[in-house]
Amino acid sequence: MKEQFIGFIGYSEEEKKELWEQALFVIDTNILINFYKYTSESSTKILFDILKWLKDEKRLWVPYQVGLEYFFNYEGNMTKQREGYTLLKDKFEKVKEDAEKILDSVHSKHPYILTEQFKPYIENVKNINEDIQEQLNQEIEKLPDTNDIHIEIMNLLDGVIGEPYSQEEIDKIEEQGRVRFKYKVPPGFEDNKDEKKKEYRTYGDVRYQQIYGDLIVWNQIIDKANDVEESKPIIFITEDRKEDWWEKHKKSIKRPHPQLLQEFYNKTTKKFYMYRTARFVENAKRYLNFEVTEEVISNVSADIENIREEVEDHEETEQFKESQFEIDSNIFSYLSNEEQIIFDNMVESTNAEGNSSVANNVYNNAIRWAYNKVISKLDRQIHDLIRVMSNFHNGYAGTALNAYNKLPNNPDDRIKNMTKIIRFLKDKIAWYEDQGY
C-alpha cells in the first residue's frame, strides 16, 4: 500500500538515512545563482565544499536545462552581493539631504519658525553617516569575489551536466504541459501565471517556452533516475518555493508536493525527495557526517532568509506594476509637503538603479511608505468624523464604524473604501450642521 500513497506517507527515518547514503544529488538553477547573493564567506564555502565532495563521490548531477538557465541568468546576478550595501550607502546619504531639504522647505513656507537651532542635529547626522559609510565599505570589502565564484561554478559544473533534449522531445513535453497545467499537475503550473515566462528562448538547435522550464527539468531528472548505468534515487536541492513544487500550510512549506513523489516512483520505482538550502546543509552534517558548525548553519540560514525576502519583494513589485497599482493623484493631497519631498526622493532614486531588483525594492518600499502614511491619516480622520457623527446620529456613526471594520487589507482598495466612508460622514455631518443641529 505504501508505494501507492508514497507522496502522502513519505519516508521513515531509516529510509531517509538510506536515501541520503545512496541518492544522486541534483541542484536547481537558483542554487547556483544564489552563490552570487551570499554575503557570508562561510555560507559560500560550506556549500561549495559539500557540492564538490558530492561531485568527487560521483553523486552530483545537473540537468542540462538547469545549466542552460544558469548561463542565461548568471551575469545579471553577479552584482547582487554589492547592491544591498550600495543601496544602504545611498539611503544613509539621503537621510542628511532629506533633513536639510525639510528644514529649507519649512523655513521658506514658515519663515517665523526658527530652524537654525536644528542645524546642529543635521551636523550630527552627517558625522554618524560618515561612520556608517566607513563600516559599509568594510563590509563590501569582505564580500566574496563574484568572478572567483563564477570560476568555481564552472569547475563544479564541468563533467556533471546532462545532455539536452531534441526539439521533438521539447515539443512533446510542452504538449503534455498544456494538459498538466490545466489540471494543476506539478511541477511548473504556477509559472503559467507569469506573462514574462510565456516568452520563448532559443539556444543551439532548440527553442522552448519558459513556462515549461521546470517541467523540462523534471523530465530530465526522471530520465536520469531511469538510466540503467546510474540508476539511483534522487535528492533535489532547490530554493523554489511555489506550490507547484511544495505542499504548503498557509504560507509555510509542509513537504514536497505529494504528486511529485508519487509520479517519480510510478515512473522510476525509486525514491525522490527535496530540500531547500538550509535543510540541505543541516542534513549533510547529519547524514553525510560533514563537519559543519552551528555558526555556519546559522550564517547559511540568515543569508538564505535575506535572499528569500529579496525575491519576495521583487515578486510583489512585479505584481504591483503589472496590476497598475499606482497612487491616485487625489491621495497625494493627504501627504504633507515634507512627506511628498521624501516620497519623490525615494522614487527618484530608482532611476539610478535602472531595472535591477534593487530598483524594484526601492520603488516598492516608496509606495508602501506613502500608502502607510495615507492610511494612517485617513484612519485618524475616520475616527474623528465618527466621533462627531455620534453627536448627531448614532445610527450613521454605527454604519460608518461597521464599514471601517470590514475594510479590505489590499492598500489600494482600503484607501478607496476609506475615502468613501469619509465622504459619507462629511455629507451627513454637513447636512446636520446646515439644519442647525
Secondary structure, 3 states (H helix, E strand, C coil): CHHHHHHHHCCCHHHHHHHHHHCEEEECHHHHHHHHCCCCHHHHHHHHHHHHHHHHCCCEEECHHHHHHHHHHCHHHCCHHHHHHHHHHHHHHHHHHHHHHHHHHHHHHCCCCCCHHHHHHHHHHHHHHHHHHHHHHHHHHCCCCHHHHHHHHHHHHCCCECCCCCHHHHHHHHHHHHHHHHCCCCCCHHHHHCHHHHCEEEECCEEEEHHHHHHHHHHHHHHHHCCCCCCCCEEEECCCCCCCCEEEECCEEEEECHHHHHHHHHHHCCCEEEECHHHHHHHHHHHCCCCCCHHHHHHHHHHHHHHHHHHHHHHHHHHHHHCCCCCCHHHHHHCCHHHHHHHHHHHHHHHHHCCCHHHHHHHHHHHHHHHHHHHHHHHHHHHHHHHHHHHHCHHHHHHHHHHHHCCCCCHHHHHHHHHHHHHHHHHHHHHHHHCCC
